[in-house]
Amino acid sequence: MKKIGIIGSGTVAQTLGAGFSKHGYQVMLGTRDNSKLAEWKKGAGANVIIGSFSETAKFGDIIVLAVKGTVAKDALNLIGKENLVTKTIIDATNPIADAAPIHGVLKFFTNLDKSLMEELQELVPNANFVKAFNSVGSAFMVNPSFESKPTMFICGNNENAKKEVSVIIDQFGWEAADFGMAESARAIEPLCMLWCIPGLSKNQWTHAFKLLKL
């Protein structure tokens, strides 16, 4: 089973880290401040260790980028691009701007002509980015109990990387819907906006998206 390196120490990183550990993966969380994860690690299981960004990138066969979108590029530069060559990177980031929502609608610092994931892929062209886990709250990322299996929309330029991520998505209780190449992140990233509107406007956060097919 492949080793997972998670870049980040926030709620999404912790949730996914615990999820991977639960499913038997060896996991390293990368952080610039180990004290942020000291208490969490006590309950995360024996499969989880803590390291620096670069140590985590070297450790993981698959990398999860789980940082604020505003610092995603900085995180990749700190990791060291040479540590990411040919690796699958699950991109869970969203380009949320540091500005207040308007009537529950988040502001992005990107536009519909280019997604954050495309910018990250250009920054590290020899890595294989796959957009996933960006359009649902952390409470439901791992084996949620909705009335039916929810859909995780993914995209990326490498077919093998998307297959790797689809296996994980299935283990985590979701069905993967492959929406094509990296440009499709221009549509998938705004799903974060849509998901957050009921929460920000009505404090309703217990939902997920489902793709229906004939």
C-alpha positions in Angstrom: 0.0 0.0 0.0 1.4 3.4 -1.0 2.6 5.9 1.6 0.7 9.2 1.9 2.3 12.6 2.5 -0.1 15.3 3.5 1.0 18.9 3.2 -0.9 20.9 5.9 -1.8 20.9 9.5 -5.4 22.3 9.5 -8.7 20.5 9.8 -8.7 19.1 6.2 -5.2 17.7 6.6 -6.0 16.2 10.0 -9.3 14.7 8.7 -7.7 13.1 5.6 -4.7 12.0 7.6 -7.0 10.1 10.1 -8.9 8.7 7.2 -5.9 7.3 5.4 -4.6 5.9 8.7 -8.0 4.2 9.3 -7.7 2.5 5.9 -4.3 1.2 6.7 -2.0 3.6 4.9 1.2 4.9 6.3 0.8 8.7 6.7 3.1 11.7 7.3 1.7 15.1 7.9 4.0 18.0 6.9 3.9 21.2 8.9 6.1 24.2 9.7 5.1 23.9 13.4 5.0 20.4 14.9 3.2 21.7 18.0 0.1 22.3 16.0 -0.3 18.5 15.5 1.0 17.2 18.8 -2.4 16.7 20.5 -4.0 15.4 17.3 -1.3 12.8 16.7 -2.1 11.1 20.1 -5.5 9.9 18.7 -4.5 9.5 15.0 -3.0 6.0 15.3 0.4 4.4 15.0 0.4 4.8 11.2 0.8 8.6 11.4 4.0 10.5 11.8 4.8 14.2 11.6 7.6 15.9 9.5 8.6 19.0 7.6 7.1 19.9 4.2 10.2 18.5 2.4 10.4 15.4 4.5 6.7 14.7 3.9 7.1 15.2 0.1 10.0 12.7 0.1 8.0 10.2 2.2 4.8 10.1 0.3 4.2 8.0 -2.8 1.0 10.1 -3.1 0.9 13.7 -1.9 -2.2 15.6 -0.6 -2.0 19.3 -0.8 -4.3 20.5 2.0 -3.4 24.1 2.7 -5.2 27.4 2.2 -5.3 28.3 -1.5 -3.6 31.6 -0.8 -0.5 29.8 0.3 -0.6 26.8 -2.0 2.2 28.1 -4.3 4.4 29.0 -1.3 3.9 25.5 0.1 5.0 23.8 -3.2 8.1 26.0 -3.3 8.9 25.1 0.3 8.5 21.4 -0.4 11.0 21.5 -3.2 9.8 20.8 -6.7 12.4 18.1 -7.1 10.6 16.1 -4.4 7.4 16.0 -6.4 8.6 14.7 -9.8 6.1 12.1 -11.3 4.1 12.0 -8.0 0.4 12.1 -7.8 -0.8 15.2 -6.0 -4.3 15.3 -4.7 -5.2 19.0 -4.8 -7.8 19.7 -2.1 -7.2 23.5 -2.3 -9.6 26.2 -3.3 -8.8 29.8 -4.4 -10.7 31.5 -1.7 -9.8 35.2 -1.4 -9.2 36.9 1.9 -12.5 38.8 1.6 -15.9 38.5 3.2 -18.6 36.5 1.3 -21.5 38.4 -0.3 -24.9 36.9 0.6 -23.1 33.6 1.3 -21.1 33.5 -1.9 -17.3 33.2 -1.4 -14.9 35.4 -3.4 -12.1 33.7 -5.4 -8.8 35.2 -6.4 -8.9 33.3 -9.7 -11.3 33.7 -12.6 -13.1 31.2 -14.8 -10.4 31.4 -17.4 -7.8 29.7 -15.2 -8.1 27.6 -12.1 -5.8 27.4 -9.1 -4.9 23.8 -10.0 -3.8 24.8 -13.5 -1.5 27.4 -11.9 -0.1 24.8 -9.5 0.4 22.3 -12.4 2.3 24.9 -14.3 4.5 25.6 -11.2 5.4 21.9 -10.9 4.9 20.5 -14.5 6.5 17.1 -13.7 4.0 16.3 -11.0 0.5 14.8 -11.7 -2.2 17.0 -10.0 -5.7 15.6 -9.5 -8.4 18.0 -8.1 -10.4 16.2 -5.4 -11.9 16.7 -1.9 -12.4 20.5 -2.5 -16.2 20.6 -2.7 -17.4 19.2 0.6 -16.7 20.0 4.3 -14.1 18.1 6.2 -16.7 16.4 8.3 -17.9 14.4 5.3 -14.7 13.6 3.5 -14.2 10.2 4.9 -16.9 7.6 4.8 -20.0 9.9 5.2 -23.4 8.4 6.0 -25.6 10.2 3.4 -28.7 8.4 2.1 -26.8 7.5 -1.1 -23.1 7.5 -2.1 -22.1 11.1 -2.9 -20.1 12.1 -6.0 -16.5 13.4 -5.9 -15.7 15.4 -9.0 -12.1 15.0 -10.1 -9.9 16.2 -13.0 -6.3 16.1 -14.1 -4.0 15.5 -17.0 -2.7 12.1 -16.0 -5.0 9.1 -16.4 -3.0 6.8 -14.1 -3.0 9.4 -11.3 -6.7 9.8 -11.6 -7.2 6.1 -11.3 -5.0 6.1 -8.1 -7.1 8.8 -6.6 -10.4 7.1 -7.7 -9.4 4.0 -5.7 -8.9 6.2 -2.6 -12.2 8.0 -3.2 -14.0 4.7 -3.3 -12.3 3.6 -0.1 -13.5 6.8 1.5 -17.1 6.1 0.6 -17.5 8.2 -2.5 -17.9 7.6 -6.2 -15.4 9.4 -8.4 -16.6 11.3 -11.5 -13.8 12.0 -13.9 -14.4 15.3 -15.6 -11.3 15.4 -17.8 -8.2 17.4 -18.0 -6.8 20.1 -15.7 -8.9 22.9 -17.3 -12.0 21.3 -15.8 -10.9 22.5 -12.4 -12.2 25.9 -13.6 -15.7 24.3 -13.1 -14.9 22.0 -10.1 -13.3 24.6 -7.9 -16.4 26.8 -7.9 -18.4 23.9 -6.5 -16.8 25.0 -3.2 -18.7 28.2 -3.6 -22.0 26.4 -4.2 -21.4 23.9 -1.4 -20.8 26.8 1.1 -23.8 29.0 0.2 -26.3 27.1 2.4 -23.8 27.1 5.3 -22.8 30.7 5.1 -26.4 32.0 4.6 -28.5 29.5 6.6 -25.9 27.6 8.7 -26.8 24.4 6.8 -23.6 22.3 6.3 -24.8 18.7 6.0 -25.0 18.1 2.3 -22.9 16.8 -0.6 -23.3 16.7 -4.4 -24.6 13.7 -6.4 -24.2 13.1 -10.1 -27.3 11.3 -11.5 -27.0 9.3 -14.8 -29.5 7.6 -17.0 
